[in-house]
């Protein structure tokens, strides 16, 4: 392991464009400081590199490996190896990953945090032989490739299920729809025999809560920051006696959790195969299906129209939020039971497989993140480690 500084190994360039350059469609990716990918019709770079945010108000610096043609925001660093016989670009990505937390303490600025070239060039690193670098990068990238493949499969499964929902319950092209008459309702024309009801009619809102007297000793806690559209990113274990005071909502299989705060951010998720003692913050509305299958409930309360309803009924300027009663009063289409049951028989296996893949990804990330610092530091001998295989996970 050769000790050196980052400035001796790489070159730094910065992006060429401001964020207004992004367009809805384009041939090439455009990377921002937050690592969101937009599209653009031209490119400034055609290289293998690591992209690092140059500034971030939260002091968080996303990192990305990329090879090909692209453009980047003007405050994004494009980092390239000076000599790939000395430093593998893919290894550089993994070399920098353990440094990200340290970069938060090294960055400068008050309202917005910056990473200067001086800070980055002076980062000390230990560099193994390039053959070892390639082996380390191969092992870790195999985990990332599996995660990416599973993520694509999850997106496809959920898109298929949502398209079926839209086809059946928005466009009303459900099986044998030709034989059903359309009638007027509060929501316009709907199939005869279907009804418009309040959400509270088909689902219980916050049906179960725990109190100190009946609480388990240990819980898994979901807070609002841990939920992104359609997924729970983290479940924090706590002893109940040490858990946040908002840890009260009991979450069970098939429940939908929806953040009451800033509903326009779409912080919701369907809970399947939950661990014992899974508890959500009181900042969520927990919706439990009672007159329809959970698959129908989930897709009904995650449409653009439903999000718009919540957003329009949120109160508070700085901290817009809705309440349980807002959810209860929302109008929902209630089809006939045989249609929702048939929908569930088709989509529930898709949702179950999606959940399984999400759990596989969580295990893959945990294993990769455990291996990464030990591999790049030389603590583990790479010659003894096999690459992960999907069939073994």
Secondary structure in CASP SS format (residue, H / E / C, confidence):
PFRMAT SS
TARGET T0000
AUTHOR 0000-0000-0000
METHOD secondary structure of the structure
MODEL  1
X C 1.00
X E 1.00
X E 1.00
X E 1.00
X E 1.00
X H 1.00
X H 1.00
X H 1.00
X C 1.00
X E 1.00
X E 1.00
X E 1.00
X E 1.00
X E 1.00
X C 1.00
X C 1.00
X E 1.00
X C 1.00
X H 1.00
X H 1.00
X H 1.00
X C 1.00
X E 1.00
X C 1.00
X C 1.00
X C 1.00
X C 1.00
X E 1.00
X E 1.00
X E 1.00
X E 1.00
X C 1.00
X C 1.00
X C 1.00
X C 1.00
X C 1.00
X E 1.00
X E 1.00
X E 1.00
X E 1.00
X C 1.00
X C 1.00
X C 1.00
X C 1.00
X E 1.00
X E 1.00
X E 1.00
X E 1.00
X E 1.00
X E 1.00
X E 1.00
X E 1.00
X E 1.00
X C 1.00
X E 1.00
X E 1.00
X C 1.00
X C 1.00
X C 1.00
X C 1.00
X C 1.00
X C 1.00
X E 1.00
X E 1.00
X E 1.00
X E 1.00
X E 1.00
X E 1.00
X E 1.00
X E 1.00
X E 1.00
X E 1.00
X E 1.00
X C 1.00
X C 1.00
X E 1.00
X E 1.00
X E 1.00
X E 1.00
X E 1.00
X E 1.00
X C 1.00
X C 1.00
X C 1.00
X C 1.00
X C 1.00
X C 1.00
X C 1.00
X H 1.00
X H 1.00
X H 1.00
X H 1.00
X H 1.00
X H 1.00
X H 1.00
X H 1.00
X H 1.00
X C 1.00
X C 1.00
X H 1.00
X H 1.00
X H 1.00
X H 1.00
X H 1.00
X H 1.00
X H 1.00
X C 1.00
X E 1.00
X C 1.00
X C 1.00
X C 1.00
X C 1.00
X E 1.00
X E 1.00
X C 1.00
X C 1.00
X H 1.00
X H 1.00
X H 1.00
X H 1.00
X H 1.00
X C 1.00
X C 1.00
X E 1.00
X E 1.00
X E 1.00
X E 1.00
X C 1.00
X C 1.00
X H 1.00
X H 1.00
X H 1.00
X H 1.00
X H 1.00
X H 1.00
X H 1.00
X H 1.00
X H 1.00
X H 1.00
X H 1.00
X H 1.00
X H 1.00
X H 1.00
X H 1.00
X H 1.00
X H 1.00
X H 1.00
X H 1.00
X H 1.00
X H 1.00
X H 1.00
X H 1.00
X H 1.00
X H 1.00
X H 1.00
X H 1.00
X H 1.00
X H 1.00
X H 1.00
X H 1.00
X H 1.00
X H 1.00
X H 1.00
X H 1.00
X H 1.00
X H 1.00
X H 1.00
X H 1.00
X H 1.00
X C 1.00
X C 1.00
X C 1.00
X C 1.00
X C 1.00
X C 1.00
X C 1.00
X H 1.00
X H 1.00
X H 1.00
X C 1.00
X C 1.00
X E 1.00
X E 1.00
X C 1.00
X C 1.00
X C 1.00
X C 1.00
X C 1.00
X C 1.00
X E 1.00
X E 1.00
X C 1.00
X C 1.00
X C 1.00
X E 1.00
X E 1.00
X E 1.00
X E 1.00
X H 1.00
X H 1.00
X H 1.00
X H 1.00
X E 1.00
X E 1.00
X E 1.00
X C 1.00
X C 1.00
X C 1.00
X E 1.00
X C 1.00
X C 1.00
X H 1.00
X H 1.00
X H 1.00
X C 1.00
X C 1.00
X C 1.00
X E 1.00
X E 1.00
X E 1.00
X E 1.00
X E 1.00
X C 1.00
X H 1.00
X H 1.00
X H 1.00
X E 1.00
X E 1.00
X C 1.00
X C 1.00
X E 1.00
X E 1.00
X C 1.00
X C 1.00
X C 1.00
X E 1.00
X E 1.00
X E 1.00
X E 1.00
X H 1.00
X H 1.00
X H 1.00
X C 1.00
X C 1.00
X C 1.00
X C 1.00
X E 1.00
X E 1.00
X E 1.00
X E 1.00
X C 1.00
X C 1.00
X C 1.00
X C 1.00
X C 1.00
X E 1.00
X E 1.00
X E 1.00
X E 1.00
X C 1.00
X E 1.00
X C 1.00
X H 1.00
X H 1.00
X H 1.00
X C 1.00
X C 1.00
X E 1.00
X E 1.00
X E 1.00
X C 1.00
X C 1.00
X C 1.00
X C 1.00
X C 1.00
X C 1.00
X C 1.00
X E 1.00
X E 1.00
X E 1.00
X E 1.00
X C 1.00
X C 1.00
X E 1.00
X E 1.00
X E 1.00
X E 1.00
X E 1.00
X E 1.00
X C 1.00
X C 1.00
X C 1.00
X C 1.00
X H 1.00
X H 1.00
X H 1.00
X H 1.00
X H 1.00
X H 1.00
X H 1.00
X C 1.00
X C 1.00
X C 1.00
X H 1.00
X H 1.00
X H 1.00
X H 1.00
X H 1.00
X H 1.00
X H 1.00
X H 1.00
X H 1.00
X H 1.00
X C 1.00
X E 1.00
X C 1.00
X C 1.00
X C 1.00
X C 1.00
X C 1.00
X E 1.00
X C 1.00
X C 1.00
X H 1.00
X H 1.00
X H 1.00
X H 1.00
X H 1.00
X H 1.00
X C 1.00
X E 1.00
X E 1.00
X E 1.00
X E 1.00
X C 1.00
X C 1.00
X H 1.00
X H 1.00
X H 1.00
X H 1.00
X H 1.00
X H 1.00
X H 1.00
X H 1.00
X H 1.00
X H 1.00
X H 1.00
X H 1.00
X H 1.00
X H 1.00
X H 1.00
X H 1.00
X H 1.00
X H 1.00
X H 1.00
X H 1.00
X H 1.00
X H 1.00
X H 1.00
X H 1.00
X H 1.00
X H 1.00
X H 1.00
X H 1.00
X H 1.00
X H 1.00
X H 1.00
X H 1.00
X H 1.00
X H 1.00
X H 1.00
X H 1.00
X H 1.00
X H 1.00
X H 1.00
X H 1.00
X C 1.00
X C 1.00
X C 1.00
X C 1.00
X C 1.00
X H 1.00
X H 1.00
X H 1.00
X C 1.00
X C 1.00
X C 1.00
X C 1.00
X C 1.00
X H 1.00
X H 1.00
X H 1.00
X C 1.00
END
